[in-house]
Amino acid sequence: MAPRITSQRKLRREFWQTFPYLPRRKITNYSGSGTMYPTVTRCAFVDWLDSLSKSGEISDELAERATLD
């Protein structure tokens, strides 16, 4: 079966459509020199990404390189 999602852009779009209630506003990172998504958003993304990879909806390669930004 061919993967359903083949690009990071499509992956991010589907993530935000699937989880519209998660915080999108970035917060200051731990070192204070940049920004990051809140922990709940990052954890949800990783768990969701893992489930898509295991079900074959995305390739292992896409799962390895995918980011929210």
PyMOL commands that set and color helices and strands:
alter all, ss='L'
color gray80, all
select helices_A, chain A and resi 8-18+39-55+60-65
alter helices_A, ss='H'
color red, helices_A
select strands_A, chain A and resi 27-28+35-36
alter strands_A, ss='S'
color yellow, strands_A
deselect
rebuild
show_as cartoon
